[in-house]
Amino acid sequence: MPIITINMLAGRTDEQKEVLIHEVTEACHLALGTPLESVRVMLNEMDARHYGVAGVSKEKDSDG
């Protein structure tokens, strides 16, 4: 049973997250032959101020 964890910044719509879960599940099924019902996808959303790149939080990064 594959368990796929995706860490991402908050801000996507529920519809976008549903599409992501569906597409990742399909990719796992196609790549590994895993039955769809065995694939688990966990989305972990974090606030931009809790994630940093090159010493700067994404909240303060104007590039998003």
ZADO-1210 file (C-alpha; in nm, 4 decimals, padded with zeros to 6 digits):
<atoms>
<atom x="00.0000" y="00.0000" z="00.0000" code="MET" pos="1"/>
<atom x="00.1815" y="00.3154" z="-00.1176" code="PRO" pos="2"/>
<atom x="00.1449" y="00.6152" z="00.1116" code="ILE" pos="3"/>
<atom x="00.2309" y="00.9384" z="-00.0670" code="ILE" pos="4"/>
<atom x="00.2872" y="01.2548" z="00.1339" code="THR" pos="5"/>
<atom x="00.2816" y="01.5953" z="-00.0328" code="ILE" pos="6"/>
<atom x="00.3949" y="01.9037" z="00.1583" code="ASN" pos="7"/>
<atom x="00.2813" y="02.2317" z="00.0054" code="MET" pos="8"/>
<atom x="00.2041" y="02.5896" z="00.0884" code="LEU" pos="9"/>
<atom x="-00.1571" y="02.6635" z="00.1730" code="ALA" pos="10"/>
<atom x="-00.3701" y="02.8471" z="-00.0760" code="GLY" pos="11"/>
<atom x="-00.4981" y="02.5933" z="-00.3269" code="ARG" pos="12"/>
<atom x="-00.8696" y="02.5444" z="-00.3727" code="THR" pos="13"/>
<atom x="-01.0459" y="02.2266" z="-00.2639" code="ASP" pos="14"/>
<atom x="-01.0986" y="02.1478" z="-00.6320" code="GLU" pos="15"/>
<atom x="-00.7247" y="02.1765" z="-00.7044" code="GLN" pos="16"/>
<atom x="-00.6465" y="01.9460" z="-00.4136" code="LYS" pos="17"/>
<atom x="-00.9000" y="01.6895" z="-00.5358" code="GLU" pos="18"/>
<atom x="-00.7407" y="01.6952" z="-00.8819" code="VAL" pos="19"/>
<atom x="-00.3944" y="01.6572" z="-00.7290" code="LEU" pos="20"/>
<atom x="-00.5028" y="01.3583" z="-00.5198" code="ILE" pos="21"/>
<atom x="-00.6656" y="01.1972" z="-00.8233" code="HIS" pos="22"/>
<atom x="-00.3704" y="01.2541" z="-01.0573" code="GLU" pos="23"/>
<atom x="-00.1084" y="01.1366" z="-00.8063" code="VAL" pos="24"/>
<atom x="-00.3148" y="00.8253" z="-00.7375" code="THR" pos="25"/>
<atom x="-00.3422" y="00.7539" z="-01.1099" code="GLU" pos="26"/>
<atom x="00.0335" y="00.8073" z="-01.1591" code="ALA" pos="27"/>
<atom x="00.1130" y="00.5621" z="-00.8795" code="CYS" pos="28"/>
<atom x="-00.1306" y="00.3103" z="-01.0253" code="HIS" pos="29"/>
<atom x="00.0232" y="00.3403" z="-01.3726" code="LEU" pos="30"/>
<atom x="00.3861" y="00.3372" z="-01.2557" code="ALA" pos="31"/>
<atom x="00.3604" y="00.0573" z="-01.0000" code="LEU" pos="32"/>
<atom x="00.0498" y="-00.1333" z="-01.0986" code="GLY" pos="33"/>
<atom x="-00.0913" y="-00.0675" z="-00.7532" code="THR" pos="34"/>
<atom x="-00.4690" y="-00.1045" z="-00.7228" code="PRO" pos="35"/>
<atom x="-00.6294" y="00.2392" z="-00.6934" code="LEU" pos="36"/>
<atom x="-00.7958" y="00.1454" z="-00.3658" code="GLU" pos="37"/>
<atom x="-00.4545" y="00.0746" z="-00.2122" code="SER" pos="38"/>
<atom x="-00.3054" y="00.4181" z="-00.2801" code="VAL" pos="39"/>
<atom x="-00.3082" y="00.6714" z="00.0043" code="ARG" pos="40"/>
<atom x="-00.2323" y="01.0415" z="-00.0552" code="VAL" pos="41"/>
<atom x="-00.1799" y="01.2826" z="00.2330" code="MET" pos="42"/>
<atom x="-00.1656" y="01.6572" z="00.1740" code="LEU" pos="43"/>
<atom x="00.0103" y="01.8640" z="00.4369" code="ASN" pos="44"/>
<atom x="-00.0522" y="02.2339" z="00.3959" code="GLU" pos="45"/>
<atom x="00.1639" y="02.4882" z="00.5693" code="MET" pos="46"/>
<atom x="00.1388" y="02.8592" z="00.6129" code="ASP" pos="47"/>
<atom x="00.3914" y="03.0552" z="00.4032" code="ALA" pos="48"/>
<atom x="00.5485" y="03.1944" z="00.7179" code="ARG" pos="49"/>
<atom x="00.6356" y="02.8373" z="00.8246" code="HIS" pos="50"/>
<atom x="00.8428" y="02.7623" z="00.5136" code="TYR" pos="51"/>
<atom x="01.1632" y="02.9298" z="00.4053" code="GLY" pos="52"/>
<atom x="01.4055" y="02.9250" z="00.1162" code="VAL" pos="53"/>
<atom x="01.7570" y="03.0682" z="00.1371" code="ALA" pos="54"/>
<atom x="01.6889" y="03.2061" z="00.4833" code="GLY" pos="55"/>
<atom x="01.3701" y="03.3941" z="00.3919" code="VAL" pos="56"/>
<atom x="01.0152" y="03.2804" z="00.4659" code="SER" pos="57"/>
<atom x="00.7899" y="03.2475" z="00.1649" code="LYS" pos="58"/>
<atom x="00.5590" y="03.4971" z="00.3360" code="GLU" pos="59"/>
<atom x="00.8241" y="03.7660" z="00.2879" code="LYS" pos="60"/>
<atom x="00.9403" y="03.6394" z="-00.0515" code="ASP" pos="61"/>
<atom x="00.7811" y="03.8542" z="-00.3205" code="SER" pos="62"/>
<atom x="00.8374" y="03.5794" z="-00.5807" code="ASP" pos="63"/>
<atom x="00.5776" y="03.3614" z="-00.4049" code="GLY" pos="64"/>
</atoms>
